[in-house]
Amino acid sequence: MSAEVIRFPTPPSRMALRLEWFAQDRSVLLAIWALYLVLRVAVLFVPVEPTSDALWYDMRAIALSSGQGYLDNAGEPTAFWPPGWPMALSLIYAQFGVSKVALGLFNLLSALLTGALTLALGRRIFGNEAAARMGLLLLAVYPNAIGYVPLALTEVFYTLLLMTGCWILVIRDKRLQLVTAGVILGFATLVKAQTLVVIPLVFAIDWLRMRGVWSRLPRLLGEGLLVLGVALLTVLPWTIRNHEVLGEWVLVSTNGGYTLLTGNHDAASGDYSPEGPAVESLIQRTDLDEVARDHEARRLGWQWIADNPGRFLALAPKKLARLWLPDGEAEWAYQAGTPGYEDVAPLFRAVRYLNQAYYGALMLAFAAAFVVMLIRRQRDGQRWPGWWLLPYAIAAFPSAIAVVFSGQSRFHYPVMPFVCMTVGWLAVAGWQAWSERRLGPRLR
């Protein structure tokens, strides 16, 4: 004798209930935001003076805020390093006065907006509130992201610009949004000159993510060219200024050639290496002005690559390793600019080690998420391309730049919110799969 199996509705497991609570309870989101804010406010109380690159940017911002123009340390007009960050910071200094408090609060606001965009993009890309919240939580406790908030470096502000431009392009449904994205990404180009590469990457994902790729191509190509054109128009006034004061056309800055050479010469080791005969001889030449020096550095860099293609290719893995393996470089700024650092150096170093372990876990999960997403989409009969590829495209952008120029760990800073939102999705996917392992009761 046989009996039909009677299946009763399975009550949700405890894990499933906790996941539902994490995704829906308002107090959870408020707690994540509180943690995000408190950690970044706390680090503002650590005294740190600008040094190295941060000092250059800070001095340029101070000069701009007082109406002196964009001048080098000798008081001469310059186009050395992109001017976008000093321009933005100078507006803050002009309005609120030159102070570390004004700098820190501006970076804090930028960091908070970056957190909001991490949450919003996580919701949009993965369509999952729990995953978006998890991504924000992962970013909230990421030590290196916290450590940058008091620093006069480009990373916090640039990350906000990059994420804002990407967000607008992802959600766009009006042409005006394309113009807005172009302006924002254009100003981002004034902060980091290679930003324009991001525009075709975003539109390539949009092109591939839906059926009818060839019928959609003309419209997307037109939209991409519009964004690119607006971005170039945003940069154009600075380019014209450079021609007027320097006598030659310089799109954004005059350090591109120097950066190329310091990453590609006989003594280069994969990172930013200013030691080497070609670099030293260029530095010592007094017959060249700033623009000519940059042109000569670019010529020497490309010439070395052409003469040493094998060595150039051999440097690529080292450059990528320099870019992606280490993390926690914010600690260098505290080491150089914090009074009494030696007295608390073990504490800083402990945080550095903790950060490296956390970063390593994030990056391993980021790589795993790519495989898991591909498997899931194939299982569900979905096209494999989608907006979920955006974080990986953003990661590919500095990788490509590093292979040509040099690898520095701070260049991956703007990628990390995208990494966190992707790892947040993977964590929640695993959480959900674990909660569904429980079998419902059966009566035979």
C-alpha positions as CSV (number, residue, x, y, z in Angstrom):
1,M,0.0,0.0,0.0
2,S,1.3,3.4,-0.9
3,A,0.2,6.8,0.3
4,E,0.6,10.1,-1.3
5,V,3.2,12.4,0.3
6,I,1.6,15.3,2.0
7,R,3.8,18.4,2.1
8,F,3.1,21.1,4.6
9,P,4.3,24.6,4.2
10,T,7.8,24.8,5.6
11,P,8.3,27.4,8.3
12,P,11.2,29.7,7.6
13,S,14.4,28.7,9.4
14,R,16.1,30.9,12.0
15,M,18.7,31.9,9.4
16,A,16.0,33.0,7.0
17,L,14.2,35.1,9.6
18,R,17.5,36.8,10.5
19,L,18.1,37.5,6.8
20,E,14.6,39.0,6.5
21,W,15.2,41.1,9.6
22,F,18.6,42.3,8.2
23,A,17.0,43.2,4.9
24,Q,13.8,44.9,6.2
25,D,14.3,46.3,9.6
26,R,14.9,50.0,9.6
27,S,17.0,49.9,12.7
28,V,19.5,47.7,11.0
29,L,20.1,50.3,8.3
30,L,20.3,53.1,10.9
31,A,22.9,51.0,12.8
32,I,25.0,50.5,9.8
33,W,24.9,54.2,9.0
34,A,25.8,55.1,12.6
35,L,28.8,52.8,12.5
36,Y,29.8,54.3,9.1
37,L,29.6,57.8,10.5
38,V,31.1,57.3,13.9
39,L,34.3,55.5,12.6
40,R,34.9,58.4,10.1
41,V,34.3,61.1,12.6
42,A,36.6,59.4,15.1
43,V,39.5,59.4,12.7
44,L,39.2,63.2,12.2
45,F,40.5,63.6,15.8
46,V,43.8,62.0,14.8
47,P,46.2,65.0,14.0
48,V,47.8,64.6,10.7
49,E,49.6,67.2,8.6
50,P,49.7,67.1,4.8
51,T,52.9,65.7,3.4
52,S,54.2,64.6,-0.1
53,D,51.4,64.6,-2.6
54,A,48.8,65.8,-0.1
55,L,51.0,68.8,0.8
56,W,51.2,69.8,-2.9
57,Y,47.4,69.6,-3.3
58,D,46.8,71.5,-0.1
59,M,49.2,74.3,-1.1
60,R,47.6,74.6,-4.5
61,A,44.2,74.8,-2.9
62,I,45.4,77.5,-0.5
63,A,46.8,79.6,-3.4
64,L,43.6,79.2,-5.4
65,S,41.4,80.2,-2.5
66,S,43.4,83.4,-2.1
67,G,43.1,84.3,-5.8
68,Q,46.8,83.6,-6.7
69,G,46.0,81.1,-9.4
70,Y,47.4,77.6,-9.9
71,L,51.1,78.1,-9.2
72,D,54.0,75.8,-8.5
73,N,56.2,76.1,-5.4
74,A,58.3,78.8,-7.2
75,G,55.2,80.9,-7.8
76,E,55.0,80.2,-11.5
77,P,51.9,79.0,-13.4
78,T,51.9,75.3,-13.7
79,A,49.9,72.4,-15.0
80,F,51.7,69.8,-12.9
81,W,49.3,67.2,-11.6
82,P,45.6,67.5,-12.4
83,P,44.0,70.5,-10.8
84,G,40.4,69.3,-10.0
85,W,41.0,68.4,-6.4
86,P,42.8,71.7,-5.4
87,M,40.0,73.5,-7.3
88,A,37.3,71.9,-5.3
89,L,39.2,72.2,-2.0
90,S,39.9,75.9,-2.7
91,L,36.2,76.6,-2.8
92,I,35.8,75.1,0.7
93,Y,38.8,77.1,2.0
94,A,37.5,80.3,0.4
95,Q,34.1,79.8,2.1
96,F,35.1,78.4,5.5
97,G,38.8,79.3,5.9
98,V,41.9,77.2,5.5
99,S,41.9,74.6,8.2
100,K,42.2,70.9,8.7
101,V,38.6,70.9,10.1
102,A,37.2,72.2,6.8
103,L,39.2,69.7,4.8
104,G,38.1,66.8,7.1
105,L,34.5,67.8,7.1
106,F,34.5,68.1,3.3
107,N,36.0,64.6,3.0
108,L,33.5,63.3,5.6
109,L,30.6,64.6,3.5
110,S,32.2,63.0,0.3
111,A,32.6,59.7,2.2
112,L,29.0,59.8,3.4
113,L,27.7,60.4,-0.1
114,T,29.9,57.6,-1.4
115,G,28.3,55.4,1.2
116,A,24.8,56.4,-0.1
117,L,25.8,55.6,-3.6
118,T,27.2,52.3,-2.6
119,L,23.8,51.5,-1.1
120,A,21.9,52.8,-4.1
121,L,24.1,51.1,-6.7
122,G,24.0,47.9,-4.7
123,R,20.2,47.9,-4.8
124,R,20.1,48.8,-8.5
125,I,22.8,46.3,-9.7
126,F,21.8,43.3,-7.6
127,G,18.2,44.0,-6.9
128,N,18.5,42.9,-3.3
129,E,18.1,45.2,-0.3
130,A,20.0,42.8,2.0
131,A,23.0,42.7,-0.4
132,A,23.0,46.5,-0.7
133,R,23.0,46.8,3.1
134,M,25.8,44.2,3.5
135,G,27.9,46.1,0.9
136,L,27.5,49.3,2.9
137,L,28.4,47.5,6.1
138,L,31.6,46.1,4.5
139,L,32.6,49.6,3.4
140,A,31.7,51.0,6.8
141,V,34.3,49.0,8.6
142,Y,37.0,49.0,5.9
143,P,40.0,50.6,7.7
144,N,41.8,52.1,4.7
145,A,38.7,53.8,3.5
146,I,38.3,55.3,7.0
147,G,41.9,56.3,7.2
148,Y,41.7,58.5,4.1
149,V,39.1,60.9,5.5
150,P,41.4,63.4,7.2
151,L,43.9,63.4,4.3
152,A,44.4,66.1,1.6
153,L,44.6,63.5,-1.1
154,T,42.4,63.0,-4.1
155,E,40.9,59.6,-3.4
156,V,37.9,60.4,-1.2
157,F,36.6,63.2,-3.5
158,Y,37.4,61.4,-6.7
159,T,35.6,58.2,-5.6
160,L,32.5,60.3,-5.1
161,L,32.7,61.8,-8.6
162,L,33.3,58.4,-10.2
163,M,30.5,56.7,-8.4
164,T,28.1,59.6,-9.1
165,G,28.9,59.5,-12.8
166,C,28.4,55.7,-12.9
167,W,25.1,56.0,-10.9
168,I,23.6,58.5,-13.3
169,L,24.5,56.4,-16.4
170,V,23.0,53.3,-14.8
171,I,19.7,54.9,-13.9
172,R,19.4,57.3,-16.9
173,D,16.2,57.7,-18.7
174,K,16.5,61.3,-19.9
175,R,19.1,63.0,-22.2
176,L,19.7,65.7,-19.5
177,Q,21.1,62.9,-17.3
178,L,23.7,62.2,-20.0
179,V,24.8,65.8,-19.9
180,T,25.0,65.8,-16.1
181,A,27.1,62.6,-16.2
182,G,29.4,64.2,-18.8
183,V,30.0,67.2,-16.6
184,I,30.7,65.1,-13.5
185,L,33.0,62.7,-15.3
186,G,34.6,65.7,-17.0
187,F,35.4,67.2,-13.6
188,A,36.6,63.7,-12.5
189,T,39.0,63.8,-15.4
190,L,40.4,67.1,-13.9
191,V,41.1,65.1,-10.8
192,K,42.4,61.9,-12.4
193,A,43.2,62.4,-16.1
194,Q,42.5,58.8,-17.2
195,T,38.8,58.9,-16.1
196,L,37.5,59.2,-19.7
197,V,38.3,55.5,-20.2
198,V,35.4,54.7,-17.9
199,I,32.8,56.1,-20.3
200,P,33.2,53.5,-23.0
201,L,33.4,50.7,-20.4
202,V,30.1,51.7,-18.9
203,F,28.4,51.9,-22.3
204,A,29.9,48.6,-23.4
205,I,28.2,46.9,-20.5
206,D,24.9,48.6,-21.3
207,W,25.2,47.5,-24.9
208,L,25.8,43.8,-24.0
209,R,23.4,43.4,-21.2
210,M,20.2,43.2,-23.2
211,R,19.1,41.4,-26.4
212,G,19.1,43.3,-29.7
213,V,22.6,44.4,-29.3
214,W,23.0,45.5,-32.9
215,S,19.7,47.4,-33.0
216,R,20.6,49.2,-29.8
217,L,24.1,50.0,-30.9
218,P,23.5,53.3,-32.8
219,R,21.5,54.9,-29.9
220,L,24.1,53.8,-27.3
221,L,27.0,54.9,-29.4
222,G,25.4,58.3,-29.8
223,E,24.7,58.6,-26.0
224,G,28.3,57.6,-25.3
225,L,29.7,60.2,-27.6
226,L,27.5,62.8,-26.1
227,V,28.8,62.0,-22.6
228,L,32.3,61.9,-23.8
229,G,31.9,65.2,-25.7
230,V,30.4,67.0,-22.6
231,A,33.2,65.6,-20.5
232,L,35.8,67.0,-22.9
233,L,34.0,70.4,-23.0
234,T,34.1,70.4,-19.2
235,V,37.9,70.0,-19.4
236,L,38.3,72.5,-22.3
237,P,38.5,75.7,-20.2
238,W,41.5,74.3,-18.3
239,T,43.1,73.2,-21.5
240,I,42.7,76.7,-22.9
241,R,44.2,78.1,-19.7
242,N,47.2,75.9,-20.1
243,H,47.8,77.1,-23.7
244,E,47.6,80.7,-22.6
245,V,50.0,80.4,-19.6
246,L,52.3,77.7,-20.8
247,G,52.3,78.3,-24.6
248,E,51.4,74.8,-25.5
249,W,48.3,72.6,-25.6
250,V,48.1,70.5,-22.4
251,L,44.8,68.7,-22.0
252,V,44.9,68.2,-18.2
253,S,48.3,68.0,-16.7
254,T,52.0,67.8,-17.5
255,N,53.0,64.8,-15.3
256,G,51.7,62.1,-17.6
257,G,55.0,61.7,-19.4
258,Y,57.0,61.7,-16.2
259,T,54.7,59.0,-14.7
260,L,55.1,56.9,-17.8
261,L,58.9,57.2,-17.6
262,T,59.1,56.4,-13.9
263,G,57.3,53.2,-14.6
264,N,59.2,52.2,-17.6
265,H,63.0,52.5,-17.5
266,D,66.0,50.3,-16.8
267,A,65.7,50.3,-13.0
268,A,61.9,50.1,-12.9
269,S,60.5,47.4,-10.7
270,G,56.7,47.6,-11.3
271,D,56.0,50.6,-9.0
272,Y,56.5,54.3,-9.3
273,S,60.3,54.2,-9.5
274,P,62.0,57.6,-10.0
275,E,65.5,56.0,-9.6
276,G,67.2,55.4,-12.9
277,P,69.7,57.1,-15.2
278,A,67.1,58.2,-17.7
279,V,64.9,59.7,-15.0
280,E,67.7,61.3,-13.1
281,S,69.2,62.9,-16.2
282,L,65.8,64.3,-17.1
283,I,65.4,65.8,-13.7
284,Q,68.8,67.4,-13.8
285,R,68.2,69.1,-17.2
286,T,67.6,72.8,-16.6
287,D,67.2,73.7,-20.3
288,L,63.7,72.3,-20.4
289,D,60.5,74.0,-19.1
290,E,57.7,72.0,-17.5
291,V,55.9,71.2,-20.8
292,A,59.1,70.3,-22.6
293,R,60.2,68.1,-19.7
294,D,56.9,66.2,-19.9
295,H,57.2,65.7,-23.6
296,E,60.7,64.4,-23.3
297,A,59.7,62.1,-20.5
298,R,56.9,60.7,-22.6
299,R,59.3,60.2,-25.5
300,L,61.8,58.4,-23.4
301,G,59.1,56.2,-21.8
302,W,57.6,55.1,-25.1
303,Q,61.1,54.7,-26.6
304,W,62.1,52.4,-23.7
305,I,58.9,50.3,-24.2
306,A,59.6,50.1,-28.0
307,D,63.2,49.1,-27.4
308,N,62.4,46.6,-24.5
309,P,59.0,45.0,-25.3
310,G,60.0,41.8,-23.4
311,R,61.0,43.7,-20.3
312,F,57.8,45.8,-20.6
313,L,55.7,42.7,-20.7
314,A,57.6,41.2,-17.8
315,L,56.9,44.3,-15.7
316,A,53.1,44.0,-16.2
317,P,52.5,41.3,-13.6
318,K,54.7,43.2,-11.1
319,K,52.7,46.4,-11.8
320,L,49.4,44.6,-11.2
321,A,50.8,43.0,-8.0
322,R,51.9,46.5,-6.8
323,L,48.4,47.7,-7.6
324,W,46.3,45.0,-6.1
325,L,48.2,43.0,-3.5
326,P,49.1,45.6,-0.8
327,D,46.6,47.8,0.9
328,G,46.4,50.2,3.9
329,E,48.6,52.9,2.3
330,A,46.7,55.6,4.3
331,E,49.0,54.6,7.2
332,W,52.0,56.1,5.4
333,A,50.4,59.6,5.6
334,Y,50.0,59.2,9.4
335,Q,53.5,57.9,9.7
336,A,54.9,61.0,7.9
337,G,52.4,63.6,9.3
338,T,51.3,62.6,12.8
339,P,53.2,64.2,15.7
340,G,54.3,61.5,18.1
341,Y,53.7,58.7,15.7
342,E,56.5,56.7,17.1
343,D,54.8,56.5,20.5
344,V,51.8,54.7,19.0
345,A,53.4,53.1,16.0
346,P,52.5,49.5,17.1
347,L,48.8,50.5,17.2
348,F,49.0,51.9,13.7
349,R,50.9,48.9,12.5
350,A,48.3,46.5,14.1
351,V,45.5,48.3,12.2
352,R,47.6,48.1,9.0
353,Y,47.9,44.3,9.4
354,L,44.2,43.9,10.3
355,N,43.3,46.0,7.2
356,Q,45.5,43.9,5.0
357,A,43.8,40.7,6.1
358,Y,40.3,42.3,5.7
359,Y,41.3,43.6,2.2
360,G,42.6,40.2,1.2
361,A,39.3,38.5,2.2
362,L,37.4,41.2,0.2
363,M,39.4,40.6,-2.9
364,L,39.2,36.8,-2.7
365,A,35.4,37.1,-2.3
366,F,35.3,39.6,-5.2
367,A,36.9,37.1,-7.5
368,A,34.7,34.3,-6.2
369,A,31.6,36.4,-6.8
370,F,32.4,36.6,-10.5
371,V,32.3,32.9,-10.9
372,V,29.2,32.4,-8.7
373,M,27.3,35.1,-10.7
374,L,28.2,33.5,-14.0
375,I,27.0,30.1,-12.8
376,R,23.7,31.5,-11.4
377,R,22.9,33.5,-14.5
378,Q,23.5,30.4,-16.7
379,R,21.4,28.3,-14.3
380,D,18.6,30.8,-14.5
381,G,18.7,31.2,-18.2
382,Q,19.8,34.9,-18.1
383,R,22.3,36.6,-20.4
384,W,25.6,36.6,-18.7
385,P,26.4,40.3,-19.2
386,G,24.6,42.7,-16.9
387,W,25.1,45.7,-14.7
388,W,26.8,43.3,-12.2
389,L,29.8,43.6,-14.5
390,L,30.2,47.3,-13.6
391,P,32.4,46.7,-10.5
392,Y,34.7,44.5,-12.6
393,A,34.9,47.1,-15.3
394,I,35.8,49.7,-12.8
395,A,38.5,47.3,-11.4
396,A,39.8,46.8,-15.0
397,F,40.2,50.5,-15.5
398,P,43.1,51.1,-13.1
399,S,44.6,47.7,-14.0
400,A,45.0,48.8,-17.6
401,I,46.5,52.1,-16.5
402,A,48.9,50.4,-14.2
403,V,50.2,48.0,-16.9
404,V,51.2,51.0,-19.1
405,F,52.3,53.3,-16.3
406,S,53.0,51.9,-12.9
407,G,51.3,50.1,-10.0
408,Q,50.5,52.0,-6.8
409,S,48.1,50.6,-4.2
410,R,46.3,53.9,-3.7
411,F,45.0,53.7,-7.3
412,H,42.6,50.9,-6.4
413,Y,41.0,53.0,-3.6
414,P,38.0,54.2,-5.9
415,V,37.3,50.6,-6.8
416,M,36.7,49.4,-3.2
417,P,33.1,50.6,-2.8
418,F,32.3,48.5,-5.9
419,V,34.1,45.6,-4.5
420,C,32.2,45.9,-1.2
421,M,28.8,46.0,-2.9
422,T,29.7,42.9,-4.9
423,V,31.0,41.0,-1.9
424,G,27.9,42.1,-0.1
425,W,25.8,40.3,-2.7
426,L,27.9,37.2,-2.4
427,A,27.6,37.1,1.4
428,V,23.9,37.5,1.2
429,A,23.6,34.8,-1.5
430,G,25.5,32.4,0.7
431,W,23.4,33.4,3.7
432,Q,20.2,32.7,1.7
433,A,21.5,29.4,0.4
434,W,22.4,28.3,3.9
435,S,19.0,29.3,5.3
436,E,17.2,27.3,2.6
437,R,19.1,24.0,3.4
438,R,16.5,23.0,6.0
439,L,14.0,20.5,4.6
440,G,10.3,20.9,5.4
441,P,8.5,18.2,7.5
442,R,6.8,15.4,5.6
443,L,4.0,13.0,6.4
444,R,3.8,9.7,4.6
